[in-house]
């Protein structure tokens, strides 16, 4: 007797179309099972043989948080390569390592949270290192390449499923969970949405992650643009994953809703499909969803919609077809990956200045390598652990020979003497070295400091510490064995950390003047260090009032003295300066200045005074404002990953000609910067697109050891595209890369337009004397702008200048084309009125949420007064009545063309709340023809719309 095997369920049948398979599996799940799938850690459904699934594997520039992996340059460094082909190969390598690591550890997820496509609008943003560029076109080009590499090229099965971060208009860590970015329609459509749209439309994106902040008064996790924009850009089901803890923020921090059931329902209905909240514990989220279902705030169909999107991604990842999935094995730490890490690090180096041909360094040069980062290979919050590590010192030793390189770090060497006359001492460790997070952690924020090492003691001799001031008085203290002083959960000080790091950095301190000495404040706990009978620890509030020990800082050597000695004995000095990615500018902390920290300015000054042949190498996650007038050579690189030191040495030696280009403007001083929370790039004249000052170094800047000539410019319009070409020739004596950049600008625009705007770029490799044709095909749509008068995009009729060259300011060729677009048309206010947020100009205005679900309104940013201008409003044959939709309290004054007030509309009685609008009507003298309308708002008033009638 034979027993028939059970039939294969349709969701297991790879011959069926994926949507049918998703529908079949969805129908087999119970409501409770589907609700459980809404949490980041979706549990297994054993009765169906469905495995557990986790959203969110960090993979910004290598696999992160899961132990050692190949570490590539930071994202801003990948942006500096201006090389989509290279970045696509980096994405491929990262995704192969994800697969290889998952084969050994099923905690490694295939839904990767990368790349970050937030535009680098403001260089003081703490997370500048995570983005690619201030320009939306360059950002989307690099992001598209990375997502294609992460996805893989199989037509059906994805190697990993990339999620873009962070939707939307997110460039501040200061109050990031409660601040609102005021983004007017032009900025929204021409700038912030553009990088997301172009990348999604390229077809290798599995989803997005909303940001913590609010946009126009509404939390991003409720963004109406998820439905109205994002999901219209592709036919694929996109999985929207919340940021960590953000769903709870809707109630706890933002107070946008009174209950978590309301907040969870609203987020789900807005388009959030997976809730990252409460770590691995899905119970709170599932309880909130069940509560929303019971209250009628959600239906099972709403839950199905979100679960369907998750399942769609899981089918694309081959989870249900293991025998057909071509990506199961993966590759890890291969020679090809190591070579690619070096290639990426080399291509990310930007030569900012090279007077008198100081670089490359001649053979036999005696080099003084100095600076706080000269023997460092720094990691950031989204780095994996290092499998290989090459610092600049190691790179120069290998390339030039250790006998020709003298090293001086430039730290201040100090001992700390207590009031009792003894010094802080680090006891022998007696424990193995251990890198933070080497074992991997789903959430490294939960990693605690080491307590297996002996805490600090005191004795008459003490220990000499390497003291570094990273700026703003933020110090680190390092023991002779290389370990940093840190504080663990027991409050005791130990030399225990291989590097500063952690969600709350426990390795930073501040010396505070106190009497004849200093208190040593531990910044991670906010407490002072005390020395007592029970050892060296941070003071508890109950310990003698929480006061700390008064230390005398005894300096054995100043860093600048060591630097000056080494510099004076060398032919050339190489100063490596920059930042530690965990200090003074990182996730949760914005920078406060563009200035290089004073400690590093002292070192640079000492090197330059001792030897004018000084090369400054800035290794940083962001731009600096540095006086380079007396420096013959300057380079910049982001933290370049595992091969950074080798790459720098090869650049300095001339083995590789530098060809990186700046992905964002380097401003000359803090005075050039807008307020960090001013998101109006047009009105604030921000980024290279609108900035009218003189930058320290412009967008797209970067020099070469070779020289290049541009000629033969050709430009024509055909098939709704602008076809541009030229010839680039290597006129130098060495092979090198050149990055040809095409910009365009409207010559006589009717509204403020960019000074110039990147339309395309090509990175080409040329041998000496070699010529190549460089061609660009630019769709006319790239020259459109968002016309607030019509509420849509418009190609303006008129002349456009095309600029071709080596940077946004180094223009070699130019020509002008006249395009047959549309002319400006006045606003038909008698038909449509004025949407309040659709202004042309504003002063003192913030855009806010009209309702909690959709729509915009405006209000005085300070709650007192603000003004709006709407250009070219057509009143046709005449109007005699004005209506305004108002909420809150205050008044509105309307005038035309800068003339006297025509009418006042006041809310005599305040409305019940900010979302309760009332229509206020007033008669006006007959108005006809075309005029500019000015609206002056007074008080905490919200204006949604103004209407006009005859």
N, C-alpha and C positions, 0 to 999 in steps of 0.2 A: 504494500500500500504506500503510495507516495503522498506527501503533504505539500500542497502548493505553498510556495513562499508568498508572503503578503505583497501586494502590488506596490511598486515604487510610487510614492506620492508625487504629484505633479511638481511640487517645489524642488524635488530632487532630480528632475529630468532636465538635463542640459540642452535637450533639443527644443524645449519650449522657449518662447520669447520671455525675457526677464520680467516684464510686467505681469504676465500670467503666473509666473512662479511666485512673485511677490504676493499677488492676490491670494493664491492658494495657501501660502504659509500664514498670511495675515488672518485668513478665515479660520485656521486651525487653532489660533491662539485665543485663550480666554481673555476677558477684560482685565483681570488681575495681572496676567502675564504681559499684556500690552502696556498696562500702566507701569509695570516694573521696568520695561524697556526704555522709559523716558529718562531714567537716570543715567549718568555717565557710565556707571558700571552696570550694564544690563546683565541680569543673571541668566544662567543656562535654563533651558526648558528640556529637561532630561527625557520626558515622555515622547518628545519629537526628535530627540537627538540634536537639538540646537545648542551650540556652545555659548558660553558667556562671551560678551563683547564689551570692549572698552573704547570709548572715544578719547582722543587726546594723547598722542605721542609727540612730544616736542622734538622738532627736527629742523631748527632754523638754519644751522650751518654745520650739520652733523647730528647724529643721534644723541639726544641729551637725556640726562637723568637716569640712565639705565646702565651706568658703568662706563668703562673706556670704550672709545670708538674713534674713528678718524675725525679729526677736528679741522675744519676748513676755516677760511677767514670769516670774520663777522659779516653779517648781511650788508652793512654799509660798505665793507670792503669788496664784497662781490659786486655791489652796485658800481664801485669805482673801476671795475674792470671794463665796463661798457661792452661786455662780451657775452651776448646771450648764448652762443654755442658753448662756451666754457661753463656757464652757469647751468645749462641743461645737463652737461656731463657731471657736474657736481651733484645735481639733483638725482641723477641716475645712481651715482655711487652711494649717496645717502640712503636711497630707497633699497638698494641691494643689501646694505648693512642692516637696515631695519628688518628685512626678511631673514637674514642670517641670524641676527640676535633673537628674533622671535622663535626660530627653530630650536633654540636652546632655552628660551625663557618666555613662556606664554604671557607674561605680564607686559611684554613689549607690544604696543598696539600698532595697527596698520592704518588707523585714521590719524594722519599726522597733522599737527597744528602748525602749519607753515605753508607759505611764507607770510611775513608781515608786509602789507602794502600800504600802511599809513604813510602819507607823504611827509618828508622831513622839512616841514614848513618852518620850524623854529629850532635853531641849533642848541638851545638850552634844554630841550626836551630830554628827560632822563633816559628814554629808550631810543635815542637817536641811532644807536648801534644796530637796532633790529630792522630798520627800514633800508630801502635801497637808494632813494633820491628825493629831492624836493620837487622833481618834475614828474607829472603823471605819466607821460609817454615813456620816459626811461624806466620808471618804476614798473609799469605794466610789461615792458619788453623783458626786463630781468625776471619779474615774477612769473610771466608766462613760460619762460625758459625753464625756471626751476620747477614749476608745477608739471610741465611735460616730462622732465626728468624723473620726478617723484612718481608720476602716474605710470611711466613705461609706455612702450609703443605697441603693445599687443592690442588688437582691435576690440577685444572683449573683456579681458581680465586686466585689472589695474594692479600694479605692484604695491602702491600705497594710495591712499585717498586724501589728497591735500585739502586743508581748510585754510582759507585766507583770514588773517587777523589785521586789524580789529575794526569792525564796522561800527562807527563811522566818525570822521572828523575828530580824531583822538591824538592829541599832541601835548598833553600835560599830565604829569603825575601829581602835581599839587591839587589836592581835593578832587582826585580823578573820579571818585565814586559819586560825587554830588555836584560837580561843576557842569555847566551847560555851555556847549559850543554854539555860538550864535552864527548860523551859516545861511546867508541869503541865497536865493535861487541861482544866481549866476555862479557863485563860488561852489555851491553844491554840485551843479551840473557840469561846470567847466573844469573843476579841480578835484574835489574830494571823491565824487562818485566815479570819476573817469578811470582811475587806476583799477578799481574793482571791476568796472564794466569790461574794459578791454581784456583783462585777464580771464574773467569768467567766459566771455564770448569765445576765447581761444580754445575752450573745450577740455581742459584738463583739471578742472576744479570740482571738488566733491561737496564743498560747503563753505560757510563763513562763520566767524565768531563775532558776535556783537561786542563792542567795547563797554567798559565800565561807565563811561560818562554819559551825559544827556546831550542831545542835539536839539536845539530850539525848544528847550524846556521839557523834552520828553526822553525818558531813558532809552538808550539804544536797544535794549532788549524788548522794547515795544515799538521799534521803528516801523512806521508804515511803509518805508521804502523797501523793506524786505519783500513785501508782496508787490508793491507798485513798480519796483525797478528790478531788484535782484532776480526774482523768479521769472521775469520776462526775458532775461538775457540768454537763457539756455533751455533746451528741451529736457535736460537731465533733471532728476530729482536732487535738489541740493539739501544737504543736512546742515541745519543751523545749530551750532553747539554754543551754549552759554559760556561765558567766562566764569572762572572759579568764584563761587560765592555770590555772583551777580544776581541770581534770582532772589536770594534773601535780601540783597541790598534794596530791592524795590520797596520793601517795607521797613527794614531795619535802619538803613542809612538815608535813603532818599525820601522815605515817608510818602511815597507816591500812592500807595494803597494802605488801607487799614489792616487787611488780613493777608496772610500768605496764600490763602485759597484764591482770593481775587487776583493777586499778583501773578500767581502761577497760571491761572486761566488766561489772563490778558497776554502773558508772554507766549503761551502756546498758540493762542489765536493770532498773534502778530506774526508767528512763524518760527519761534524757537522750538526745536525738535528734541534736543537733548540737554538735560539740566545738570550742569557741573556744580554740585553743591554738597556740602557736608562730607567731603572726601569720598571714601568707598562705601559709606553708609547711605543706601538709597531709601531708607525708611521715611525720613522727613519729606522727601520729594513725593514719594508715592502716597503718603498720607494727605498731602496738600492736593494732589490731583484727585484722589478719591473724594475729598471734601468738596472740591469744585464740582465734581460730577453730581454729588448728592444735592448741592445747592442749585443745580441747574445752570451753573456758569459754563459748563462744558458738556458736550455730548460724546458718546462713544465714537461717533464719526470724526470728531475733532482729534481724538486720541489716535484713531486709525491713520489719519493724514500724516501725523508726525512719525508714527511707527513705520509706515510705508516708506518714508524717505530714508530712515535708517536701514531698513531691509534692502532697499535698492542699492545702497552703498555696499552692504555686506555681500550681495550677489556679485557686484562688480569686482570685489576683492577675491572672488573665487572660493569663498568660505564653504559653499555648498557643492562645489565641484572639485574636491581635492585631487582627483585623478586627472583633471584637465588643466589645473592651475599651473602655468609655466613658471611661476615666480617662487615656488616653495623653498628652494635651496638658498638663494641669496649668495652674497660674497662679502667677506669681512677682512679688513686690513690687508688687502692684496698689494703687491708691488705697484699695480696700476693706480690704486687709490692713494698710495703714498706719493707717487709721481704727480698725480692730479692735485693733491694738497699743495705741493711745492709750486706747481704751475699757477694755481690760483693765487697763492701768496705773492708770486712774482708779478702777475698781471695786475694785482691790486695796488702796487706801489705807485705813488704819484710824485713826480719830480716837480716841485713847485718853483725852484729857483736854482740856477747853476751859472753863476757869474764866472767869467774867465775860464770856463771849462775845467773847474776844479774836479768835477766828476766826469768819467770814472777815475778811480784812484790808480795811479801808475804802479807798475810792478815794483816791488821793493820798498814801497812806502811804509814808514814806521807810523803806526796808528795808535793814538790814545782813544780808547773806547770808554766813555764815561756816561754817567747818568743813572737815574733810578730804575729805568727799564732796560738797561744795557745787558743784564743777565737774567731777564725775565721772559716767560712765555705765559702771559696772562690769559685766564679763562673768564668768561662771563656767565651770567645766570643761566643762559640757554646753551652752554657748552657741554659736551660729553667729557669724560675723563681722558687724559692724554695717554695714548699708547706710545707715542714718540714725542720728543721735546727737543727743539733746537732754538736756543736763545740767540740773540745777536752776537754775544760773546762766543758761543760755541760755533756759530756760523763763520765768524771772522777768524777764529783759531784754525778752523778747517781750511778756509780758503786762502788766508794770507800767511798762516804759520803762527804758532803761539809765540815764537820768539820775536815777532814783529808787532805784536799787539800788547799794549799795556792797559790794564783795566783799573778804573776807579769808580766805585758805585756812587759816591757822593752823599752817603748817609751821614748824619751827625752821630758820632759815637759817644754815648752818655752812660753814666751810672746815676741811680736814684738813691740819694741818702735820706734816711728818715731823721726825725727829730732826735732820736736816740743815738745818732751817729753811725748807725750801721746801714748797709746797702741792700737793696733787693737782690736776691740770688735765685738763679734757676738751678735746681738740683739735677744731677744726672738723670736721664730719662729712663733707661732700663726697659724701654718698650719699643716695639718695632715701629718704623715709619708707617703712616697710614694716611692716604689722601682722602680728603672729605668727599663722601659720596661715591667712593670707588666701588662699593658693593651694589650701587644702583638703588634708586628710590622712586616710587611713583610720585611722591611729593617731597622734594629735597628741603622744602621749608620745615619739614618735621624732623630733620636730622638734628641731633643735639651734639654739643661739644664733648670732647673726650674727658673722661674722669679717671682713665687708667694711668695717667701720668702724674708724677708728684707735683703738688702745688708749690708756688713760690715760697721761699723762706727769706731770712735775712742773715747776713754775717758781715764781719769787718771788711772783707775784700769786695764782695758783691759780684755782679755780672755786668759786663759791658753790653749795652743794647744798641742796635742800629735803629735810630729814630728817623722817621720820615714824616714830614708835614705835607699832606696831600692837598692842602688848601683849606682856607677857612679855619685853621687851627685843628683840623682833624688829623690825628697822628696814628701811626702804627709803631710798635716796638717789637723788634725781632731779636731773638737770642742768637748766640754764636753758632748754634747748630742749625740755624735756618728756620726754626719754628717761631711763629708769632705768638705774642701774649694774647690770651683769650680768656673768656669767662664762661664756665659751664653752668649747668643748672644748680649746682651746689654753691654758686657764688664765689668760688675760689679762682685765683689767677694761676694760670699754667702757661708754659710755653708749649702749646699743643697743636696749633693750626699750621698746615702747610702753606696756606694762603688766606688772606681775608676773604670772607664769603658768608653765605647763608642768607635767608630771607631777612633776618635781623642780624646785621654784621656784629659779631662779638669781639672783633679784633681792633676796634678803633677807640681812641681815647682823646682827651683834650686836657692840656695843662692850663689851669686857671690860677692867675696870680692871687696869692693869699699871704699877706704879711711880707716876710722876707723870703718866702718860698712859693711853692705851687701846690695846689690840690690836683690830683690826677683823677679826672672824671672818666668813667667808662660809659661810652655813648650808647652801647646796646641796652644797658639797664637804666641809664640816666643817674647812676650812683657813683659816689666817690670811692676810691680805693682806701682801705684802712689797714693798718698793721696792728695786730693785737696778739694776745697770748695764743689765740686759736689760729694764727697764721695770717696770710695776706689774702684779703677777699674784698668784695664790694660791700659797702656798709649797708646794713638794713636800717630802715627808718628808726627802729628802736635801739640801734647801737649808738649810745651816747649822742642821741639826737640826729643820727645819720651823718655825722661829720666824718671827714676823711683825714688821712695822714697828710701833713705838710712836708713835701719833699724839696730837697735842694737838688737841682739838676747840675751834675758835675760833667762838664764836656771834656772829653779826652781829645776829640778831633772834630773840627767842622768839615762838613762835606766839601765845601768849596776849596779848602786847603788841599785836600787830596786830589781834587780835580785839577787844580792849578799845577801841582807838581807833575802829574802825568802829562798834562797838555804841553808843558814847557819842554818836555823831552821828546816830543813827537814831531813828525813832519805834518801830520793832519790830525785834527781832533774830530771825532764823531760823538756828538752828544745825543743820547737817546732819551727823550722826554715824553711825557704823556700822562695817561690816567690809569688808575686801577679800576677795572669795570665794576667793582663792587662798592666804590667809594665816591661820593660827591658826583652823582649822576648815574642813575640806574633805574630799574623798575622800582616804583614808589618814591623816587627822589629826583627832582629836576635840578639842573645846575643853576647857580646864581650869577655866573659871570663867564665870559669868553676867555678871561685872562688865564695864562699859564700860572700855576701856583707859585707863590713867592720862593719857596725852597728851590724849585727847578729854575726859576729866573736867576737866582743866585749862582747856581751851578753853571748855567749857560754864560752868565756874565764873567765868571771866573775863567772858564775855558777860552772865551773870546779875548779876554785881556791877556792871557798867557800865550795865545797862539791865534792870530787872525785867520789862519786857514782852518776854520771851524765849520763843520757840517752839522746841521740840526736835523735829526730824524724824529719827527713827531709820530708816536705810536699811540693812537687814541681812537675812541669810539665816536668822536665828534670834532668839529672845527675849534681852533683856538684863534685868538687875536694876539699875534706875536709881532714885535718889531723886528723885521728881517732886513732892515736897511744896511746893517753892518755885517750881515752873514752872507758869505759867498754862495752857499748851497743849502737848500732846504728840501726835505722829502717828507711826505706823509704816507702812512699806511694805517689802516685799521688794525686791530689785533688780529694777526694773520694766521692764527691756528698753529698746528704742530710744526709746520715748516717755516715759520716766520723768520727765524734767524738765518737759516740757509738762504732763503729768498733775498733778504736784505744784503747779505754778503755778496751774492752773485750780482745784484744790482750795483753795489758800490764798486765791484771789481770790473764791471763792464761786460760780464759774461752774458747779461741780458740787458737790453736797453729798456728803461722804464717807459711805460705807455699807459699807465692808469690815468684816469681823468676825474676831476672832482665831481661828485654827484650832487653837491649842494654848494651854495654860495658861502665863501669864507668872508665874514664881515670884519671890518677894520677895528670896530670897538663896540662895546655894549650900547653906545648911543645910537647905533644904527638899527637896533632891534626894536620891534614892536612889543607890546605887552604880550606875555606868554599866552594869555587867554583871548587875544584878539585873533579870531579866525578869519577875518575879512581880508584875504590876501590882496583883493583889489583896492578897497578903500585904505588899507594899511600899507599899500605899496610894498608888499612882501615877496620874497624869493626873487631870483633873477628875472622872473616874468615881469615884475613891476618895480623892483627896487631902482631908485633914481640916483643913489649915491655912488661912491667909488669903493668897491669891495677891496679887501686885502688880496683875495684871489677870486676870480669869477667862476661861475658855474661852467663846467666842461674844461677847465684849465688843466694842463699837464704838459710838461716838456719831455724832450727825448734827447738821447745822445746823437741822434741823426738829425737831418733837416729834410723838410718836405716842401715841394712846390705844387701849387694847384693851378690848373689852366683848363681851357676848353669848356667853359661852362655852357650848358645847353638847357633850356627850359621851355616846355610847351604844355598845353592843356589838351587832353584827349580822353574820351571815355570816362568823364567825370573824375579825372585824376590829373594831378600835376606831375609830369615826368621831368626829372632833373638829373643831369649827369655832368661829370667833369672827369679830368684825369689827375691822378695824384702820382708824383714822382719822388722817389727817395734820392735826394741830392746829397746825402751824407756818405760816409765811408764805412758804414756798418749796417748790417741787417737790423731792422727795427719795425715795430708796429706803429701805425698812425691811426687815429680815430677821427675820421672825417664827419663833421657835424653840419646838418642842414637846419637852418632856422627860417622862420617866416614872420612877417608882421604886416598888419594892415596899415597902409600909409596914411590914410585920412579917415579914421573910424568915426562913427557917429556916437560911440560910447567909449569909455576907457578900455583899451585892449592891451595885451602884453607888449612890452617894448620889443621883445622877440620871443619866439616860442619854438622849442625843439620839434622838428617835424620828422627827423630820422637821423640815424647815424650808422656808420660802418667802421668796424675795426679791421684793418688789412695789414698783412705782413709783407714787407718789401725788402728785397736785397738791394745793395748799393746800385744806384742807376736804374733800378726797375721801375716801370710805370704800370699803372693799372687804371682801368675805368671804374668809377664808382657811380652807381645809379640809385636813384630814389624814386619810388612811385607813391605819391602822397594823395590819398583820397581828398576830394574837395571838402568833404565833411570835417576833415581835420582843421580847416580854417573857419569853421562856423563858430558862433558864440551863442549863448543863451539870451534870447531877446525877451526881456521881462514884459515888454509891451504886448507881445503876442503869446507869451507863455510857452515858447518852444525855441528850437534851434533855428538859426538863420545864417546863410552865407551872404555877407554884405557885398553889394556891387561896388567895384572900385579897384584901385591899384594895390598890389601886395608886393612887398619886397622880399626876395629870397636871398639868404645870406649863407654862404658856404665857407667853412674854415675849420680851424683847430680848436676853437672854444667859442663860447657865446660872445666873447669880445674880440677874439683873434679871427677876424673875418678876412678871407683871402679873395673871395669872388662874390659878386652880387649882381642881381638883375631884378627887373620889375615886370610883373605881369598884371594885366587888367582882367579881372574875373567878372563874369556876367552873372552876378547873384541878384539879390533883391535889395531894393532901397529901403530906408527906414520908413515906417508908417506910424502915425500917431496912435496913441491908445484910444480905442473906441469906448470911452468911459460911459457913454449913455447906454451902451448895450451890456457891458461887463462890469462897469464900476472899477474900483481899484482894490485888488487884494492887498492887504496892508503890508505883507512881507515882500511884495513885488516892487520895492522901491528902486530908484536909481542911485540915490545918495541918502546917507543918514548921519546923524550926529547924536550920540548919547542914547541910542536905541538898542534894545535886545529883542531878538525874535524868541517867542515863547510858544507853548503848545496851545492851540485853539481848543481842542478837547483832548482827553487822555488817549484817544485812539488815532486821531488824524487831524491834519490842518495846522496852520500857523497863524499866529497873531503877533502883534508888536506891543512893546511897553517901554517906558523910560528905564534905562538900565539901572539908574540910581533911585528909581521910584519917585523922582521929582520932575524932570523935564527931559524932552528929547524932540528932535525934529526930523522930518522925512521930506524927501523931494521926489516927485514923480514927473519926469520930463514928457513934454509933447502930448498933452491930454486933449483929445478932440471932443469938444462939447457940441459939435454938429450945429444944428440950427438954434440951439439954446436950451438951457436948463434953468429951472427956478426952485428946485428942491434938492436938498442934500440929506442923505440918511447915513448913519454910522452905526455899526454893530459894536457895542461897547460892553465891557465888564469891569468890575472893580469900582473905583471911584476916581473922580477927576474931571478934566475937560479937554476939549479938542478945539483948536483954532485953525481955520482954513484961509489961506491967502493964495493969490495968483501972481506969478512972475515977480515975486519979491515985493509986491505992493502991500497995501494995508489989509488988515484982517477983514475977510469978507463975511465970515459967519463964525459963531461960537456954538459948540454943542456940548452941553454939560450934563453929567450924571448928577441930578439933584439928590437922588437917593442911591447910595451904594447898592450894588447887586449882591445877591446872596453868596457869591463866591467867584473865583477867577474864571470858572467855566459857565457861569450863568450870564448869558448875553442878553442885552436888551437893545432894541432899535430906537435910536434918537433921531428925530427929523427936525429940519429947520428950513425955512424959506430963505432964498437968496435973491439978490438982484439978478436980472437976466444975464446969463453968461453964454457966449457963443464963440466959435472958433477954437484955435489951438493955443493952449497955455501950459505953463509949468505949474503944478499944484504943490503947495507947501502945507504940511500939516505939523502943527506944534502940539505936543501932548504934555499934559500937566497932571502930576500925581500918579499914584499906583493904578494906572488905567491900562486896560487891554483893548486894543483896537484890532478887529478882524477884517472888516470890509467897509468901504465907503461907496455909496451908490449915488447916482445923479439921475434926475428925471425932469421932464419939461413942465 
